[in-house]
């Protein structure tokens, strides 16, 4: 078992080759999460972001107020046209809010099995709004998770996927093993929803586990942290970093983005995605 504290992490240099990431996710009109947060993250880390939008949301820092679905055939068309022309070095999925959307995404990307997939199983907005219909959960588990290079659930999402309550770090380990057994290659289970001064995340693969620990940052400006982390990992994978290195750099990037957040909005504010741009 490896324990990693943020004070021990050095900045990693990205690979110099072009890094194309196709984001398959929902749009956030507030700009902090979803497609908008993903594009900012990938760009700021030196990658090239392309998109396939699965839904439009009317939201701000106070919550999600409406969702407008994108037709499934149009979602597939976006994915195919990007991949058949521009290509991608990694795929990242975010908000896939219903069964038919998960099915069309799984069917479409199955034609490109050589492209690594980072799956952020978005189920709830920061304010608590449901972003995944309950009927879609079984399809997510049976179709998309087995295709994933890494899945990045937080505690509430992991509880749904592992079908158990998570109250301790030991529970995190048990849940991560259950999720790994669904067929993905790796699980990064984020422990920020647990109480305590130290936040513990777990990276689990078939080859072992790595524990990440850092002091909790008390901030209301955490909107889009999950989207940002998953996109940062996808960028690292696209840049040919090893999975563990991609996770380390992504976590470091997100933590600094929280620390330097611009304090915008009346609710859960967005991160500072451009903190590494001089």
C-alpha positions as CSV (number, residue, x, y, z in Angstrom):
1,X,0.0,0.0,0.0
2,X,1.3,3.5,-0.9
3,X,0.4,6.6,1.1
4,X,0.8,9.9,-0.7
5,X,0.5,13.3,1.0
6,X,0.2,16.4,-1.1
7,X,3.3,18.0,0.4
8,X,5.3,15.2,-1.2
9,X,4.0,15.7,-4.7
10,X,6.2,17.5,-7.2
11,X,4.9,19.1,-10.4
12,X,4.8,16.7,-13.3
13,X,5.6,17.9,-16.8
14,X,3.1,16.8,-19.5
15,X,4.1,14.8,-22.5
16,X,4.9,17.0,-25.5
17,X,2.8,15.2,-28.1
18,X,-0.7,16.5,-29.0
19,X,-3.3,15.4,-26.4
20,X,-6.8,15.2,-27.8
21,X,-9.6,14.7,-25.3
22,X,-13.2,14.2,-26.4
23,X,-15.6,15.2,-23.6
24,X,-19.1,13.5,-23.7
25,X,-21.1,15.4,-21.0
26,X,-23.7,18.0,-20.2
27,X,-23.4,21.8,-20.6
28,X,-23.3,24.0,-17.5
29,X,-24.7,27.5,-18.2
30,X,-22.9,28.8,-15.1
31,X,-19.5,27.8,-16.6
32,X,-18.0,26.0,-13.6
33,X,-18.7,22.4,-14.3
34,X,-19.7,20.1,-17.2
35,X,-18.5,20.8,-20.7
36,X,-17.4,24.3,-19.8
37,X,-15.3,23.3,-16.8
38,X,-13.9,20.4,-18.8
39,X,-12.8,22.6,-21.7
40,X,-11.0,25.0,-19.3
41,X,-9.3,22.1,-17.5
42,X,-8.0,20.4,-20.6
43,X,-6.9,23.6,-22.2
44,X,-5.1,24.8,-19.1
45,X,-3.2,21.5,-18.8
46,X,-2.0,21.7,-22.4
47,X,-4.5,19.4,-24.1
48,X,-7.0,19.9,-27.0
49,X,-10.7,19.6,-26.0
50,X,-13.5,18.5,-28.3
51,X,-17.0,17.9,-27.2
52,X,-20.2,15.9,-27.6
53,X,-22.9,17.6,-25.6
54,X,-25.5,15.2,-24.0
55,X,-27.8,17.7,-22.3
56,X,-28.2,21.5,-21.7
57,X,-28.7,22.6,-18.1
58,X,-30.0,25.9,-16.9
59,X,-28.0,26.4,-13.7
60,X,-25.9,28.8,-11.6
61,X,-24.0,28.5,-8.4
62,X,-27.3,28.1,-6.5
63,X,-28.4,24.9,-8.3
64,X,-29.7,23.2,-11.5
65,X,-33.1,24.7,-12.5
66,X,-33.8,22.9,-15.7
67,X,-32.4,20.2,-18.1
68,X,-33.0,20.2,-21.8
69,X,-32.1,16.8,-23.4
70,X,-30.1,16.5,-26.6
71,X,-31.5,13.9,-29.1
72,X,-29.7,10.6,-28.9
73,X,-28.9,10.4,-32.6
74,X,-27.4,13.9,-32.4
75,X,-25.2,12.8,-29.5
76,X,-23.9,9.9,-31.6
77,X,-23.3,12.1,-34.6
78,X,-21.2,14.5,-32.5
79,X,-19.0,11.6,-31.2
80,X,-18.5,9.9,-34.6
81,X,-17.7,13.1,-36.5
82,X,-15.1,14.2,-34.0
83,X,-13.5,10.8,-33.7
84,X,-13.4,10.0,-37.4
85,X,-11.8,13.3,-38.2
86,X,-9.9,14.8,-35.3
87,X,-9.5,11.6,-33.3
88,X,-8.9,11.4,-29.5
89,X,-6.2,10.2,-27.2
90,X,-8.7,9.9,-24.3
91,X,-12.5,10.0,-23.8
92,X,-14.1,11.6,-20.7
93,X,-17.8,11.1,-19.9
94,X,-19.7,13.2,-17.5
95,X,-23.5,13.8,-17.3
96,X,-25.3,11.0,-19.0
97,X,-28.7,11.5,-17.4
98,X,-30.9,8.7,-18.7
99,X,-30.9,5.2,-20.0
100,X,-31.2,6.0,-23.7
101,X,-28.2,8.4,-23.5
102,X,-26.0,5.8,-21.7
103,X,-27.0,3.2,-24.3
104,X,-26.2,5.4,-27.3
105,X,-22.8,6.6,-25.8
106,X,-21.8,3.0,-25.0
107,X,-22.9,1.7,-28.5
108,X,-21.0,4.5,-30.2
109,X,-17.7,4.5,-28.3
110,X,-17.6,0.7,-28.4
111,X,-16.4,1.1,-32.0
112,X,-13.2,2.8,-30.6
113,X,-12.0,0.4,-28.0
114,X,-8.4,1.5,-28.3
115,X,-9.2,5.0,-26.8
116,X,-8.9,5.1,-23.0
117,X,-12.1,6.1,-21.2
118,X,-12.3,8.2,-18.0
119,X,-15.8,7.8,-16.6
120,X,-17.1,10.4,-14.1
121,X,-20.4,8.8,-12.9
122,X,-22.2,12.1,-12.5
123,X,-25.4,11.5,-10.4
124,X,-25.9,14.6,-8.4
125,X,-25.2,18.3,-8.8
126,X,-23.2,20.1,-6.0
127,X,-26.5,21.5,-4.7
128,X,-28.1,18.0,-4.5
129,X,-30.1,18.0,-7.8
130,X,-30.4,14.5,-9.4
131,X,-28.5,14.3,-12.7
132,X,-29.0,10.6,-13.4
133,X,-32.4,8.9,-13.6
134,X,-32.5,5.8,-11.2
135,X,-33.5,3.5,-14.1
136,X,-30.2,4.3,-15.8
137,X,-28.0,3.1,-13.0
138,X,-28.0,-0.6,-14.0
139,X,-27.1,0.2,-17.6
140,X,-24.2,2.4,-16.4
141,X,-22.9,-0.5,-14.4
142,X,-23.4,-3.1,-17.1
143,X,-22.4,-1.2,-20.2
144,X,-20.1,1.7,-19.5
145,X,-18.2,0.8,-16.4
146,X,-16.6,-2.3,-17.9
147,X,-15.3,-0.1,-20.7
148,X,-13.6,2.4,-18.4
149,X,-9.9,2.8,-17.9
150,X,-10.7,4.6,-14.6
151,X,-14.0,5.6,-12.9
152,X,-14.0,8.6,-10.4
153,X,-17.0,8.4,-8.1
154,X,-17.4,10.5,-4.9
155,X,-18.9,9.0,-1.8
156,X,-22.6,9.3,-2.7
157,X,-22.0,7.9,-6.2
158,X,-19.9,5.1,-4.8
159,X,-22.7,4.2,-2.4
160,X,-25.1,3.7,-5.3
161,X,-22.6,1.8,-7.4
162,X,-21.4,-0.5,-4.5
163,X,-24.8,-0.7,-2.9
164,X,-23.5,0.0,0.6
165,X,-23.1,2.9,3.0
166,X,-19.6,4.5,3.3
167,X,-18.8,5.9,6.7
168,X,-15.1,5.2,7.1
169,X,-11.9,4.8,5.2
170,X,-12.3,1.0,5.5
171,X,-15.7,1.4,3.9
172,X,-14.0,3.3,1.0
173,X,-11.7,0.3,0.4
174,X,-14.5,-2.2,0.4
175,X,-16.7,-0.1,-1.9
176,X,-13.8,0.5,-4.3
177,X,-13.2,-3.3,-4.6
178,X,-16.9,-3.8,-5.4
179,X,-16.8,-1.1,-8.1
180,X,-13.6,-2.6,-9.5
181,X,-15.3,-5.9,-9.8
182,X,-17.8,-4.4,-12.2
183,X,-15.1,-4.5,-14.9
184,X,-13.2,-1.2,-15.0
185,X,-9.4,-1.1,-14.8
186,X,-9.1,1.4,-12.0
187,X,-11.2,3.2,-9.4
188,X,-10.4,6.6,-7.9
189,X,-12.9,6.9,-4.9
190,X,-13.0,10.4,-3.6
191,X,-13.5,10.7,0.1
192,X,-14.3,14.4,0.5
193,X,-17.9,13.7,1.7
194,X,-16.6,11.9,4.9
195,X,-16.2,14.1,8.0
196,X,-12.7,14.9,9.3
197,X,-9.8,17.3,9.0
198,X,-8.0,15.0,6.6
199,X,-9.5,14.0,3.2
200,X,-8.6,10.5,2.0
201,X,-8.9,9.4,-1.6
202,X,-8.2,5.8,-2.8
203,X,-6.8,4.8,-6.2
204,X,-7.4,1.1,-6.7
205,X,-6.3,-1.1,-9.6
206,X,-5.9,-4.9,-9.9
207,X,-2.2,-4.3,-9.0
208,X,-2.8,-2.6,-5.7
209,X,-4.0,0.6,-4.0
210,X,-2.6,4.0,-3.3
211,X,-4.0,6.2,-0.5
212,X,-3.9,10.0,-1.0
213,X,-4.3,12.2,2.0
214,X,-4.4,16.0,2.4
215,X,-5.8,18.5,4.9
216,X,-9.4,19.5,4.2
217,X,-9.9,22.9,2.5
218,X,-12.9,24.7,4.0
219,X,-14.4,26.5,1.0
220,X,-17.8,27.0,-0.6
221,X,-16.1,27.3,-4.0
222,X,-16.1,23.7,-5.0
223,X,-18.5,23.6,-7.9
224,X,-17.1,21.4,-10.7
225,X,-14.4,19.7,-8.7
226,X,-15.5,16.2,-9.9
227,X,-15.7,17.3,-13.6
228,X,-12.4,19.1,-13.3
229,X,-10.6,16.2,-11.7
230,X,-11.8,13.6,-14.3
231,X,-10.9,15.9,-17.2
232,X,-7.5,16.5,-15.7
233,X,-6.9,12.8,-15.4
234,X,-8.1,12.3,-19.0
235,X,-5.6,15.0,-20.1
236,X,-2.8,13.2,-18.3
237,X,-3.7,9.9,-19.9
238,X,-3.9,11.5,-23.3
239,X,-0.4,13.0,-22.7
240,X,0.9,9.5,-22.0
241,X,1.4,9.9,-18.3
242,X,1.1,6.7,-16.3
243,X,-2.3,6.4,-14.6
244,X,-0.9,7.1,-11.1
245,X,1.0,10.1,-12.4
246,X,-2.1,11.4,-14.2
247,X,-4.0,11.1,-10.9
248,X,-1.3,12.9,-8.9
249,X,-1.1,15.8,-11.2
250,X,-4.9,16.1,-11.5
251,X,-5.4,16.2,-7.8
252,X,-2.7,18.8,-7.4
253,X,-4.3,20.9,-10.1
254,X,-7.7,20.7,-8.5
255,X,-6.5,21.5,-5.0
256,X,-4.8,24.6,-6.2
257,X,-7.9,25.6,-8.2
258,X,-10.0,25.4,-5.0
259,X,-7.4,27.3,-3.0
260,X,-7.3,30.2,-5.5
261,X,-11.1,30.1,-6.5
262,X,-12.4,33.6,-7.5
263,X,-15.4,33.5,-5.1
264,X,-18.0,34.1,-7.8
265,X,-21.7,33.7,-7.2
266,X,-24.0,33.4,-4.2
267,X,-23.8,29.6,-3.8
268,X,-21.2,26.9,-4.6
269,X,-18.7,29.0,-6.6
270,X,-16.5,27.7,-9.4
271,X,-12.8,26.9,-9.3
272,X,-9.9,28.9,-10.7
273,X,-9.1,26.7,-13.7
274,X,-6.5,29.1,-15.0
275,X,-4.3,29.2,-11.9
276,X,-1.4,27.6,-13.7
277,X,-1.4,30.2,-16.6
278,X,1.2,32.9,-16.1
